[in-house]
Amino acid sequence: MKSQSAFTLVELLIVIGIVAVLSSVVILVINPTQVNKQSRDSQRMAELGTINSAIAYYVSLGYTQTGTTNTVYTSLPSAQADCSDLGLPALPAGWDYACVTSANYRKIDGTGWIPVDFTQAQSAAGALFTSLPIDPVNTVAGGLYYTYVKGSWALSAALESTKYLADNAVNDGGATTTRYEIGGGGDDLATNQAWTAAVEAEAATVVADGLIHWWKTDEGTGSSCDDFIDSNDGTIGGTYAWTTRTKEDSSTVPAVGMTNNGYINVGTNADFLFGSNEFTIDWWMENSRSGIYPISKNTTPWQFYVDNSPLLLAPIQAEPQEPYSVSEPTDGTWHHFVYVRQYDPVGASRLYIDGVSHTTTGTADPHALTATGELVFGNLSWNLAYGISGAMQSIKIYNRALTSDEVLQNYNAEK
């Protein structure tokens, strides 16, 4: 008679425990977000390689129609030939963008986003491709689109994953470490001055991952502040006047100037019920007044308060507050502010001013932010006597906590 063996309950529990531990290790090691980003980056590099080979073959056959000089052709479709409706980064003087319509942008006969008639080379080389490749995301935010510049031609794509940024974007010989660059210039793309000027402008893009609202304040006139990402447009009120912010390169961008009782009201939205979730608010501000509230929300209020003393308080709802030991920025000059809200561990929330991180000196757990009223920038939403005396520009909300590198990326992109 054969004896039969079986797992005991204790053995089963041990095996289940081991499997659980191994599963958690696998999840930590195989970061699904990074895996998806790596997959898209791999596709980008492969597609740009295919386009690069096709252009090289086209040129080798003696064809010379490869577009217009000092023009950045993008894979983004637009009804405007100069892409002026897309909000692309400003190019250097003498440079222009070029876009084609959604009906044509993937055509390979020279009317697509790359102005090269690949059909002329198809018969000799066989099928190069049936439609022009485009970025797998293909959006302005984050610079996730392909570009082409003629001459000793150059192609580029923004990379998302840590792996490919380090392995490829940094070492491709190009002008920037955030975009993969390939072209007729070979490994010496950085010496192509025209290409360098164009790609550096393209690389100056803000972080796109998790960006759910962006009031660019780029209207320059009127009383509306359009939400570039969503349809949650804001209304400007009180004492305000459109002004400008001068950037590091001496270019100017529109901004909303406010004097004491001015404000930008973006209303109510489920996205603003932050609760205990992580989030980030990013904005540029010029202010010369103490005791002001750049961000506020009611009912059951919380607010971001700049006190009269050299102490900056982050969003608070009742108690406890989140104090930050940092000098009060009321010097009347432009500064970049980023508030990163985190709940675990205590004191994990951070405030950045001009890319420099400041940790809270608070020692208690922060309250969940459950206020349901209107979200207002530049003033106290329930008492409009505490507004800034200055201006605000480019206000963003992310549904996650930005890293210090991402905060610095946004600062450098817009400074």
C-alpha positions as CSV (number, residue, x, y, z in Angstrom):
1,M,0.0,0.0,0.0
2,K,1.5,3.3,-1.1
3,S,1.7,6.1,1.3
4,Q,0.5,9.5,0.1
5,S,2.1,12.8,1.3
6,A,0.5,16.2,1.3
7,F,1.4,19.7,2.4
8,T,0.5,20.6,5.9
9,L,-1.2,23.9,6.7
10,V,2.1,25.3,8.1
11,E,4.0,24.3,4.9
12,L,1.3,25.9,2.7
13,L,1.5,29.1,4.8
14,I,5.2,29.2,4.4
15,V,5.0,28.7,0.6
16,I,2.3,31.4,0.3
17,G,4.5,33.8,2.4
18,I,7.5,33.1,0.1
19,V,5.5,33.7,-3.0
20,A,4.1,37.0,-1.6
21,V,7.7,38.2,-0.8
22,L,8.9,37.2,-4.3
23,S,6.0,39.0,-5.9
24,S,6.7,42.2,-4.0
25,V,10.3,42.0,-5.1
26,V,9.4,41.5,-8.7
27,I,7.0,44.5,-8.6
28,L,9.8,46.6,-7.1
29,V,12.4,45.4,-9.6
30,I,10.1,45.5,-12.6
31,N,8.6,49.0,-12.3
32,P,5.6,48.8,-14.7
33,T,5.7,52.6,-15.3
34,Q,9.4,52.4,-16.4
35,V,8.7,49.3,-18.4
36,N,6.0,51.1,-20.4
37,K,8.3,54.1,-20.9
38,Q,11.1,51.9,-22.0
39,S,8.8,50.2,-24.5
40,R,7.8,53.6,-26.0
41,D,11.4,54.8,-26.1
42,S,12.5,51.6,-27.9
43,Q,9.8,52.2,-30.5
44,R,10.9,55.9,-30.8
45,M,14.5,55.0,-31.5
46,A,13.6,52.2,-33.9
47,E,11.2,54.5,-35.9
48,L,13.7,57.3,-36.1
49,G,16.3,54.8,-37.2
50,T,14.0,53.7,-40.0
51,I,13.3,57.3,-41.1
52,N,17.0,58.1,-41.0
53,S,17.8,55.2,-43.2
54,A,15.0,56.1,-45.6
55,I,16.2,59.7,-45.9
56,A,19.8,58.5,-46.4
57,Y,18.7,56.2,-49.3
58,Y,16.5,59.0,-50.8
59,V,19.5,61.4,-50.8
60,S,21.8,58.7,-52.2
61,L,19.6,58.4,-55.3
62,G,20.2,62.1,-56.0
63,Y,17.0,63.6,-54.8
64,T,17.4,67.0,-53.1
65,Q,13.9,68.0,-52.0
66,T,14.2,67.7,-48.3
67,G,12.4,70.7,-47.0
68,T,13.1,74.4,-46.0
69,T,16.1,75.5,-44.0
70,N,15.7,76.9,-40.5
71,T,12.4,75.0,-40.1
72,V,11.5,72.5,-37.4
73,Y,9.0,70.0,-38.9
74,T,7.0,68.2,-36.2
75,S,4.9,65.0,-36.1
76,L,2.1,67.0,-34.5
77,P,-0.9,67.6,-36.7
78,S,-2.3,71.1,-36.9
79,A,-4.6,73.2,-39.0
80,Q,-2.0,76.0,-38.9
81,A,1.0,75.5,-41.2
82,D,3.2,77.3,-38.6
83,C,1.9,75.2,-35.7
84,S,0.9,78.4,-34.0
85,D,-2.2,76.9,-32.3
86,L,-0.1,74.2,-30.4
87,G,1.8,76.3,-27.9
88,L,5.2,74.9,-28.8
89,P,8.4,76.2,-27.2
90,A,9.7,79.4,-28.7
91,L,12.4,78.9,-31.4
92,P,15.5,81.1,-31.9
93,A,15.2,84.1,-34.1
94,G,14.9,83.2,-37.8
95,W,13.5,79.7,-37.1
96,D,9.9,78.5,-37.7
97,Y,7.8,75.4,-37.0
98,A,6.0,73.6,-39.8
99,C,2.9,71.3,-39.4
100,V,0.4,69.7,-41.7
101,T,-3.2,68.7,-41.1
102,S,-4.4,65.5,-39.5
103,A,-5.6,64.4,-42.9
104,N,-2.1,64.5,-44.4
105,Y,0.5,64.4,-41.6
106,R,1.3,60.6,-42.1
107,K,1.5,60.7,-45.9
108,I,4.9,59.6,-47.4
109,D,4.6,61.6,-50.7
110,G,6.2,64.8,-49.4
111,T,2.9,66.3,-48.1
112,G,3.3,64.6,-44.7
113,W,5.0,65.9,-41.6
114,I,8.4,65.1,-43.2
115,P,8.6,67.1,-46.5
116,V,10.4,64.2,-48.3
117,D,8.7,62.2,-51.2
118,F,9.6,58.7,-50.1
119,T,7.5,57.3,-52.9
120,Q,10.3,58.3,-55.3
121,A,12.6,55.8,-53.6
122,Q,10.1,53.1,-52.9
123,S,10.4,51.3,-56.3
124,A,14.2,50.9,-56.0
125,A,14.2,50.0,-52.3
126,G,10.9,48.2,-52.0
127,A,8.4,49.4,-49.4
128,L,10.2,51.7,-47.0
129,F,7.0,52.3,-45.0
130,T,3.3,52.8,-45.9
131,S,2.8,55.8,-43.5
132,L,5.1,58.2,-41.7
133,P,5.8,57.1,-38.1
134,I,4.7,59.4,-35.3
135,D,5.6,59.5,-31.6
136,P,3.6,56.8,-29.7
137,V,2.2,59.6,-27.4
138,N,2.5,62.5,-29.9
139,T,1.6,65.5,-27.7
140,V,3.1,68.9,-27.0
141,A,3.2,68.3,-23.2
142,G,6.6,66.8,-22.3
143,G,7.9,67.4,-25.9
144,L,6.7,63.9,-26.8
145,Y,6.7,64.3,-30.6
146,Y,9.2,63.8,-33.4
147,T,11.0,66.6,-35.2
148,Y,12.9,66.8,-38.4
149,V,15.3,69.5,-39.6
150,K,16.8,69.5,-43.2
151,G,20.5,70.1,-44.2
152,S,22.8,67.5,-42.8
153,W,19.4,66.4,-41.7
154,A,18.5,65.6,-38.1
155,L,15.7,63.8,-36.3
156,S,14.8,63.9,-32.6
157,A,12.4,62.4,-30.1
158,A,12.0,63.0,-26.4
159,L,12.8,59.9,-24.2
160,E,10.9,59.1,-21.1
161,S,12.6,56.2,-19.4
162,T,15.6,56.5,-17.0
163,K,17.4,53.6,-18.8
164,Y,17.2,55.0,-22.3
165,L,17.9,58.6,-21.2
166,A,21.1,57.5,-19.6
167,D,22.1,55.0,-22.4
168,N,21.1,56.8,-25.5
169,A,20.0,60.5,-25.1
170,V,23.1,61.3,-23.1
171,N,25.5,59.5,-25.5
172,D,24.1,60.1,-29.0
173,G,26.4,63.0,-29.7
174,G,23.6,65.4,-29.9
175,A,22.8,68.8,-28.4
176,T,20.6,67.8,-25.5
177,T,20.5,65.0,-23.0
178,T,16.7,64.7,-22.9
179,R,16.0,64.0,-26.6
180,Y,17.4,61.1,-28.8
181,E,19.0,62.6,-31.9
182,I,20.0,61.0,-35.1
183,G,20.7,62.2,-38.6
184,G,23.1,63.0,-41.4
185,G,25.5,64.6,-39.0
186,G,26.3,61.1,-37.6
187,D,27.8,61.3,-34.1
188,D,28.7,64.9,-34.4
189,L,25.2,66.4,-34.2
190,A,26.3,68.8,-31.5
191,T,28.6,70.6,-33.9
192,N,25.7,71.4,-36.2
193,Q,24.9,74.9,-34.8
194,A,21.6,75.2,-36.6
195,W,20.4,71.9,-35.2
196,T,21.7,72.7,-31.8
197,A,19.7,76.0,-31.7
198,A,16.5,74.2,-32.7
199,V,16.7,71.2,-30.5
200,E,17.6,73.1,-27.4
201,A,14.4,75.1,-27.8
202,E,12.5,71.8,-28.2
203,A,14.0,70.3,-25.1
204,A,12.8,73.2,-23.0
205,T,9.6,71.5,-22.1
206,V,7.9,70.9,-18.7
207,V,7.2,67.5,-17.2
208,A,4.1,66.0,-18.8
209,D,3.5,62.9,-16.6
210,G,0.6,63.6,-14.2
211,L,0.0,67.2,-15.5
212,I,-3.8,67.5,-15.2
213,H,-4.3,71.3,-15.3
214,W,-2.1,74.1,-16.8
215,W,-3.2,77.7,-16.8
216,K,-0.5,79.2,-19.0
217,T,-1.7,82.8,-18.7
218,D,-0.7,83.3,-22.3
219,E,-3.8,85.2,-23.4
220,G,-2.3,88.6,-22.8
221,T,-5.8,90.2,-22.8
222,G,-9.3,89.7,-21.5
223,S,-10.5,88.2,-18.2
224,S,-10.2,84.5,-19.0
225,C,-7.3,82.2,-18.2
226,D,-7.6,79.0,-20.4
227,D,-6.7,75.6,-19.1
228,F,-4.3,74.2,-21.6
229,I,-4.7,70.6,-20.5
230,D,-8.4,70.5,-19.5
231,S,-11.5,72.6,-20.1
232,N,-11.4,74.1,-16.5
233,D,-10.8,77.7,-17.6
234,G,-10.3,80.4,-14.9
235,T,-11.8,83.8,-14.5
236,I,-9.6,86.8,-13.6
237,G,-11.2,89.4,-11.3
238,G,-10.6,92.2,-8.8
239,T,-7.8,94.7,-9.6
240,Y,-5.7,93.2,-12.4
241,A,-3.9,94.1,-15.5
242,W,-2.0,92.0,-18.0
243,T,1.8,92.3,-17.8
244,T,4.8,90.2,-18.8
245,R,7.5,88.2,-17.3
246,T,11.0,88.6,-18.8
247,K,12.8,85.2,-19.1
248,E,16.5,84.5,-18.9
249,D,16.9,84.7,-22.6
250,S,15.3,88.2,-22.6
251,S,12.1,86.9,-24.2
252,T,8.8,87.8,-22.6
253,V,5.7,85.8,-21.7
254,P,2.2,87.2,-20.7
255,A,1.4,87.2,-17.0
256,V,-1.6,88.3,-14.9
257,G,-0.7,91.3,-12.8
258,M,-2.7,91.7,-9.6
259,T,-2.8,94.5,-7.0
260,N,-4.0,93.5,-3.5
261,N,-7.5,92.3,-4.4
262,G,-6.9,90.7,-7.8
263,Y,-7.4,86.9,-8.3
264,I,-7.7,84.0,-10.7
265,N,-10.7,81.8,-9.9
266,V,-10.6,78.4,-11.4
267,G,-13.8,77.2,-9.8
268,T,-14.6,73.8,-8.4
269,N,-13.4,70.5,-9.9
270,A,-13.2,67.0,-8.5
271,D,-9.4,67.1,-9.2
272,F,-9.1,69.8,-6.6
273,L,-10.4,67.5,-3.8
274,F,-6.9,66.4,-3.0
275,G,-7.8,64.6,0.2
276,S,-4.9,62.5,1.3
277,N,-3.5,62.0,-2.2
278,E,-0.1,63.3,-3.3
279,F,-0.1,66.3,-5.6
280,T,2.0,69.1,-6.9
281,I,1.2,72.8,-7.5
282,D,3.7,74.7,-9.6
283,W,3.6,78.4,-10.4
284,W,5.6,81.6,-11.1
285,M,5.0,84.6,-9.0
286,E,6.3,88.1,-8.5
287,N,5.2,89.7,-5.2
288,S,6.2,92.7,-3.0
289,R,3.5,92.4,-0.3
290,S,3.6,90.5,3.0
291,G,0.7,88.6,4.6
292,I,-0.7,87.3,1.3
293,Y,-2.4,84.1,0.1
294,P,-1.2,83.0,-3.3
295,I,-3.4,79.8,-3.2
296,S,-6.6,79.3,-1.3
297,K,-9.8,77.2,-1.2
298,N,-13.0,77.1,0.8
299,T,-15.2,75.8,2.4
300,T,-13.4,74.2,5.3
301,P,-10.6,76.4,4.1
302,W,-7.0,75.7,3.4
303,Q,-4.5,78.1,2.1
304,F,-0.9,78.8,1.2
305,Y,0.1,81.7,3.3
306,V,3.2,84.0,3.2
307,D,3.5,85.4,6.7
308,N,4.9,88.8,7.7
309,S,7.9,87.0,9.3
310,P,10.5,85.1,7.3
311,L,8.4,82.0,7.4
312,L,6.5,80.4,4.6
313,L,3.5,78.2,5.5
314,A,2.3,75.5,3.0
315,P,-1.3,74.7,2.4
316,I,-3.0,74.2,5.8
317,Q,-6.5,73.1,6.9
318,A,-7.0,73.9,10.5
319,E,-4.1,72.4,12.4
320,P,-1.3,71.3,12.2
321,Q,0.4,73.8,9.9
322,E,3.4,73.0,7.7
323,P,6.0,75.7,8.4
324,Y,9.1,76.1,6.2
325,S,12.1,78.0,7.5
326,V,12.9,80.1,4.4
327,S,13.2,83.8,3.8
328,E,10.0,85.4,2.6
329,P,10.2,86.1,-1.2
330,T,8.6,89.6,-1.2
331,D,11.3,91.3,-3.2
332,G,9.2,92.1,-6.2
333,T,11.1,89.9,-8.5
334,W,10.0,86.7,-10.3
335,H,10.4,83.3,-8.5
336,H,9.4,79.8,-9.4
337,F,7.4,78.0,-6.6
338,V,6.6,74.3,-6.4
339,Y,4.7,72.7,-3.5
340,V,4.9,68.9,-3.4
341,R,2.4,67.4,-1.0
342,Q,3.2,64.0,0.5
343,Y,1.6,62.4,3.5
344,D,4.1,59.6,4.4
345,P,6.3,59.9,6.2
346,V,5.7,62.9,8.4
347,G,7.5,65.9,7.0
348,A,7.8,64.5,3.5
349,S,6.1,67.4,1.8
350,R,8.5,69.9,0.2
351,L,8.5,73.5,-1.0
352,Y,10.8,74.5,-3.9
353,I,11.8,78.1,-4.7
354,D,13.8,78.6,-7.9
355,G,14.6,74.8,-7.9
356,V,15.9,74.8,-4.4
357,S,14.2,72.3,-2.0
358,H,13.0,73.3,1.5
359,T,11.7,70.6,3.9
360,T,9.0,71.4,6.4
361,T,9.9,71.8,10.1
362,G,6.4,70.4,11.0
363,T,6.4,67.3,13.1
364,A,2.7,66.3,12.9
365,D,0.7,64.4,10.2
366,P,-0.8,66.9,7.8
367,H,-4.6,67.0,7.5
368,A,-6.4,65.6,4.4
369,L,-7.4,68.6,2.2
370,T,-11.1,68.1,1.8
371,A,-12.2,71.7,1.0
372,T,-15.0,71.7,-1.6
373,G,-15.1,75.4,-2.5
374,E,-13.6,77.4,-5.3
375,L,-9.8,77.2,-5.9
376,V,-8.4,80.7,-6.2
377,F,-4.9,81.8,-7.1
378,G,-3.4,85.2,-6.0
379,N,-5.8,85.9,-3.1
380,L,-7.8,84.5,-0.2
381,S,-10.9,83.1,-1.7
382,W,-13.3,84.1,1.1
383,N,-11.7,87.5,1.8
384,L,-10.2,89.3,-1.2
385,A,-8.2,91.7,0.9
386,Y,-5.2,89.5,1.1
387,G,-4.1,89.3,-2.5
388,I,-0.6,89.5,-3.9
389,S,0.9,92.7,-5.2
390,G,2.6,91.6,-8.3
391,A,1.8,88.9,-10.9
392,M,1.4,85.2,-11.5
393,Q,2.2,83.1,-14.5
394,S,2.1,79.5,-15.7
395,I,0.2,77.7,-12.9
396,K,0.2,73.9,-13.0
397,I,-1.4,71.1,-11.0
398,Y,0.0,67.5,-11.1
399,N,-1.9,64.5,-9.6
400,R,1.4,63.1,-8.2
401,A,4.5,64.3,-6.3
402,L,7.2,65.6,-8.6
403,T,10.8,64.6,-7.9
404,S,13.5,67.1,-7.3
405,D,14.9,66.5,-10.8
406,E,11.4,67.1,-12.3
407,V,11.0,70.3,-10.4
408,L,14.4,71.5,-11.7
409,Q,13.3,70.5,-15.2
410,N,10.2,72.7,-15.0
411,Y,12.3,75.6,-13.6
412,N,14.9,75.3,-16.3
413,A,12.2,75.0,-19.0
414,E,10.5,78.2,-18.1
415,K,13.1,80.4,-16.4
